[in-house]
Amino acid sequence: MPGTGSRAALAAPLIAVVLALATPTVPLTAQADSAVHAAQPAFQFAPEAGLGLRALWEQSVAAKQERVACLGTTTRNDTVFVERILALDAREADSMSIASTASVERCGPPEWQGTVHTHVALYDDAPSKRFSAQDRGVMRQWYARWNADGVFCLVYSARDAHCEADGVIGGLRSKPILVR
């Protein structure tokens, strides 16, 4: 059936980012999951941020619980530069160890531009590589609270993450659109 694959590709282009946490000085770029050539932001991680994300992952695996941190980023043209993270105290977390209220309140502008969290629960022998419906709900809470473009990542292995940035379209900043 011609066209069925392209319909899915047009429906939800997502960004996958491979983090070289062991060698964080190497510039990293986002790769589109689909054949659609829409403008997608690239992501580059500073050494401090890469090491912080690796530590967040290792703590999460050791505790067998998800962890969350604030993301400090800047955006130039169509590239998101992740410069630093701030791990949030796991004691403020809910039963899933995701401190959604704390992260929404703590991880806002101007100091922070979004959040990162880990996925350690196994689905088909591996952690999920995509944002869950609950994750998307927290992202909507963040937008509602800060009314600003956001950057959100999830770490699903010692070297891999999925990141999305809003408001980065061909190098132009735009206001986020809230869907209610």
NUMIMI-963731 format. One record per residue (C-alpha): residue number from 1; residue in three letters; x, y, z. Coordinates in Angstrom, 3 decimals, decimal comma, padded with zeros to 6 digits. Example, Ala and Ser with C-alpha at 12.3 -4.5 7.8 and 13.67 -1.06 7.14 Angstrom:
BEGIN
+-----+-----+----------+----------+----------+
!   i !  aa !       px !       py !       pz !
+-----+-----+----------+----------+----------+
!   1 ! ALA !  012,300 ! -004,500 !  007,800 !
!   2 ! SER !  013,670 ! -001,060 !  007,140 !
+-----+-----+----------+----------+----------+
END
This chain:
BEGIN
+-----+-----+----------+----------+----------+
!   i !  aa !       px !       py !       pz !
+-----+-----+----------+----------+----------+
!   1 ! MET !  000,000 !  000,000 !  000,000 !
!   2 ! PRO !  001,802 !  003,113 ! -001,185 !
!   3 ! GLY !  001,977 !  006,051 !  001,155 !
!   4 ! THR !  001,188 !  004,319 !  004,432 !
!   5 ! GLY !  004,740 !  004,658 !  005,772 !
!   6 ! SER !  004,968 !  008,309 !  004,821 !
!   7 ! ARG !  001,698 !  009,106 !  006,588 !
!   8 ! ALA !  003,130 !  007,848 !  009,874 !
!   9 ! ALA !  006,353 !  009,737 !  009,231 !
!  10 ! LEU !  004,457 !  012,997 !  008,733 !
!  11 ! ALA !  002,253 !  012,445 !  011,773 !
!  12 ! ALA !  004,869 !  012,532 !  014,496 !
!  13 ! PRO !  008,458 !  013,416 !  013,684 !
!  14 ! LEU !  010,420 !  013,011 !  016,907 !
!  15 ! ILE !  013,999 !  013,755 !  017,773 !
!  16 ! ALA !  016,437 !  011,162 !  019,024 !
!  17 ! VAL !  019,671 !  012,262 !  020,582 !
!  18 ! VAL !  022,624 !  010,033 !  021,230 !
!  19 ! LEU !  024,598 !  011,240 !  024,222 !
!  20 ! ALA !  028,299 !  010,482 !  024,213 !
!  21 ! LEU !  028,439 !  010,744 !  027,979 !
!  22 ! ALA !  031,785 !  009,020 !  028,123 !
!  23 ! THR !  033,240 !  011,616 !  025,740 !
!  24 ! PRO !  031,074 !  014,679 !  026,295 !
!  25 ! THR !  033,342 !  017,123 !  024,476 !
!  26 ! VAL !  032,225 !  015,774 !  021,098 !
!  27 ! PRO !  029,428 !  017,896 !  019,590 !
!  28 ! LEU !  026,275 !  015,836 !  019,274 !
!  29 ! THR !  023,401 !  016,357 !  016,918 !
!  30 ! ALA !  019,790 !  015,300 !  016,989 !
!  31 ! GLN !  018,636 !  012,887 !  014,363 !
!  32 ! ALA !  015,076 !  012,936 !  013,062 !
!  33 ! ASP !  013,245 !  009,627 !  013,503 !
!  34 ! SER !  011,434 !  010,064 !  010,219 !
!  35 ! ALA !  012,207 !  010,772 !  006,605 !
!  36 ! VAL !  010,541 !  014,170 !  006,912 !
!  37 ! HIS !  013,133 !  016,897 !  006,420 !
!  38 ! ALA !  011,445 !  019,516 !  008,596 !
!  39 ! ALA !  013,818 !  021,745 !  010,517 !
!  40 ! GLN !  014,853 !  019,880 !  013,662 !
!  41 ! PRO !  017,089 !  021,316 !  016,348 !
!  42 ! ALA !  020,502 !  019,841 !  017,011 !
!  43 ! PHE !  021,623 !  019,230 !  020,579 !
!  44 ! GLN !  025,146 !  019,695 !  021,906 !
!  45 ! PHE !  026,117 !  018,770 !  025,450 !
!  46 ! ALA !  028,863 !  020,531 !  027,404 !
!  47 ! PRO !  031,228 !  018,228 !  029,311 !
!  48 ! GLU !  029,690 !  019,298 !  032,655 !
!  49 ! ALA !  026,185 !  018,456 !  031,415 !
!  50 ! GLY !  027,277 !  015,110 !  029,949 !
!  51 ! LEU !  028,937 !  014,050 !  033,167 !
!  52 ! GLY !  025,911 !  015,203 !  035,169 !
!  53 ! LEU !  023,547 !  013,180 !  032,977 !
!  54 ! ARG !  025,720 !  010,098 !  033,312 !
!  55 ! ALA !  025,721 !  010,493 !  037,118 !
!  56 ! LEU !  021,922 !  010,950 !  037,075 !
!  57 ! TRP !  021,591 !  007,700 !  035,094 !
!  58 ! GLU !  023,925 !  005,786 !  037,419 !
!  59 ! GLN !  022,043 !  006,985 !  040,528 !
!  60 ! SER !  018,764 !  006,016 !  038,908 !
!  61 ! VAL !  019,958 !  002,514 !  038,025 !
!  62 ! ALA !  021,434 !  001,981 !  041,503 !
!  63 ! ALA !  018,168 !  003,051 !  043,172 !
!  64 ! LYS !  015,989 !  001,311 !  040,531 !
!  65 ! GLN !  013,943 !  004,532 !  040,429 !
!  66 ! GLU !  013,580 !  007,400 !  038,033 !
!  67 ! ARG !  015,474 !  010,617 !  038,734 !
!  68 ! VAL !  014,863 !  014,162 !  037,510 !
!  69 ! ALA !  017,005 !  017,273 !  036,998 !
!  70 ! CYS !  016,727 !  020,808 !  035,646 !
!  71 ! LEU !  018,292 !  021,637 !  032,280 !
!  72 ! GLY !  020,301 !  024,808 !  031,740 !
!  73 ! THR !  020,359 !  025,522 !  028,015 !
!  74 ! THR !  020,879 !  028,215 !  025,439 !
!  75 ! THR !  019,601 !  028,169 !  021,888 !
!  76 ! ARG !  021,447 !  029,688 !  018,973 !
!  77 ! ASN !  020,010 !  029,369 !  015,499 !
!  78 ! ASP !  018,794 !  025,769 !  015,279 !
!  79 ! THR !  021,069 !  024,290 !  017,960 !
!  80 ! VAL !  020,252 !  023,706 !  021,617 !
!  81 ! PHE !  023,330 !  023,824 !  023,854 !
!  82 ! VAL !  022,811 !  021,873 !  027,085 !
!  83 ! GLU !  025,289 !  023,528 !  029,429 !
!  84 ! ARG !  024,439 !  022,215 !  032,887 !
!  85 ! ILE !  021,986 !  020,224 !  034,959 !
!  86 ! LEU !  020,770 !  020,383 !  038,546 !
!  87 ! ALA !  019,709 !  017,035 !  039,983 !
!  88 ! LEU !  016,669 !  017,369 !  042,233 !
!  89 ! ASP !  016,488 !  015,663 !  045,600 !
!  90 ! ALA !  014,818 !  012,275 !  045,240 !
!  91 ! ARG !  013,088 !  012,774 !  048,608 !
!  92 ! GLU !  010,759 !  015,316 !  046,952 !
!  93 ! ALA !  009,612 !  012,733 !  044,426 !
!  94 ! ASP !  006,362 !  010,844 !  044,193 !
!  95 ! SER !  006,054 !  007,046 !  044,189 !
!  96 ! MET !  007,540 !  006,895 !  040,678 !
!  97 ! SER !  010,437 !  009,067 !  041,927 !
!  98 ! ILE !  009,539 !  011,828 !  039,521 !
!  99 ! ALA !  009,256 !  015,131 !  041,343 !
! 100 ! SER !  006,818 !  016,685 !  038,872 !
! 101 ! THR !  005,613 !  019,526 !  041,091 !
! 102 ! ALA !  009,114 !  020,258 !  042,351 !
! 103 ! SER !  010,598 !  020,068 !  038,860 !
! 104 ! VAL !  007,958 !  022,360 !  037,339 !
! 105 ! GLU !  008,506 !  024,952 !  040,069 !
! 106 ! ARG !  012,295 !  024,637 !  040,349 !
! 107 ! CYS !  013,268 !  024,181 !  036,689 !
! 108 ! GLY !  011,866 !  027,368 !  035,162 !
! 109 ! PRO !  013,303 !  030,422 !  033,446 !
! 110 ! PRO !  015,448 !  032,364 !  033,535 !
! 111 ! GLU !  017,940 !  030,015 !  035,239 !
! 112 ! TRP !  016,559 !  026,747 !  033,819 !
! 113 ! GLN !  014,843 !  025,959 !  030,529 !
! 114 ! GLY !  013,288 !  022,554 !  031,146 !
! 115 ! THR !  013,828 !  019,142 !  032,659 !
! 116 ! VAL !  015,518 !  015,804 !  032,112 !
! 117 ! HIS !  014,520 !  012,535 !  033,718 !
! 118 ! THR !  015,516 !  008,904 !  033,506 !
! 119 ! HIS !  013,553 !  005,910 !  032,294 !
! 120 ! VAL !  014,764 !  002,783 !  034,081 !
! 121 ! ALA !  011,587 !  000,658 !  034,167 !
! 122 ! LEU !  011,884 ! -002,117 !  031,587 !
! 123 ! TYR !  009,426 ! -002,572 !  028,717 !
! 124 ! ASP !  010,270 ! -005,478 !  026,404 !
! 125 ! ASP !  013,667 ! -005,851 !  028,142 !
! 126 ! ALA !  014,671 ! -002,176 !  027,731 !
! 127 ! PRO !  013,672 !  001,223 !  029,148 !
! 128 ! SER !  011,264 !  003,281 !  027,059 !
! 129 ! LYS !  012,998 !  005,612 !  024,601 !
! 130 ! ARG !  010,055 !  008,013 !  024,294 !
! 131 ! PHE !  008,126 !  010,381 !  026,531 !
! 132 ! SER !  005,125 !  008,714 !  028,156 !
! 133 ! ALA !  001,671 !  010,268 !  028,418 !
! 134 ! GLN !  002,522 !  011,163 !  032,034 !
! 135 ! ASP !  005,753 !  012,818 !  030,852 !
! 136 ! ARG !  003,783 !  014,876 !  028,314 !
! 137 ! GLY !  001,409 !  015,916 !  031,114 !
! 138 ! VAL !  004,321 !  017,257 !  033,166 !
! 139 ! MET !  005,599 !  019,095 !  030,074 !
! 140 ! ARG !  002,152 !  020,730 !  029,691 !
! 141 ! GLN !  002,268 !  021,741 !  033,381 !
! 142 ! TRP !  005,693 !  023,322 !  032,769 !
! 143 ! TYR !  004,357 !  025,317 !  029,784 !
! 144 ! ALA !  001,291 !  026,419 !  031,725 !
! 145 ! ARG !  003,467 !  027,587 !  034,630 !
! 146 ! TRP !  006,202 !  029,364 !  032,637 !
! 147 ! ASN !  004,607 !  030,225 !  029,260 !
! 148 ! ALA !  008,003 !  029,782 !  027,596 !
! 149 ! ASP !  009,722 !  027,496 !  025,138 !
! 150 ! GLY !  011,068 !  024,414 !  026,864 !
! 151 ! VAL !  013,711 !  021,749 !  026,444 !
! 152 ! PHE !  012,947 !  018,258 !  027,714 !
! 153 ! CYS !  015,089 !  015,128 !  027,697 !
! 154 ! LEU !  014,823 !  011,599 !  028,960 !
! 155 ! VAL !  017,863 !  009,420 !  029,545 !
! 156 ! TYR !  017,280 !  005,727 !  028,832 !
! 157 ! SER !  020,815 !  004,312 !  029,031 !
! 158 ! ALA !  024,317 !  005,329 !  030,104 !
! 159 ! ARG !  024,883 !  006,780 !  026,630 !
! 160 ! ASP !  021,459 !  007,515 !  025,127 !
! 161 ! ALA !  018,711 !  010,086 !  025,497 !
! 162 ! HIS !  015,704 !  011,445 !  023,672 !
! 163 ! CYS !  015,368 !  015,248 !  023,675 !
! 164 ! GLU !  012,824 !  017,687 !  022,325 !
! 165 ! ALA !  013,016 !  021,468 !  022,105 !
! 166 ! ASP !  010,070 !  023,722 !  021,453 !
! 167 ! GLY !  010,297 !  027,044 !  019,686 !
! 168 ! VAL !  013,354 !  026,152 !  017,604 !
! 169 ! ILE !  012,216 !  026,246 !  013,991 !
! 170 ! GLY !  014,831 !  027,060 !  011,374 !
! 171 ! GLY !  016,668 !  029,218 !  013,883 !
! 172 ! LEU !  013,625 !  031,317 !  014,809 !
! 173 ! ARG !  012,201 !  031,384 !  018,319 !
! 174 ! SER !  008,454 !  031,045 !  018,644 !
! 175 ! LYS !  005,961 !  031,024 !  021,472 !
! 176 ! PRO !  004,807 !  027,602 !  022,651 !
! 177 ! ILE !  001,357 !  026,485 !  021,669 !
! 178 ! LEU ! -000,611 !  024,925 !  024,515 !
! 179 ! VAL ! -003,152 !  022,321 !  023,500 !
! 180 ! ARG ! -005,873 !  021,853 !  026,091 !
+-----+-----+----------+----------+----------+
END
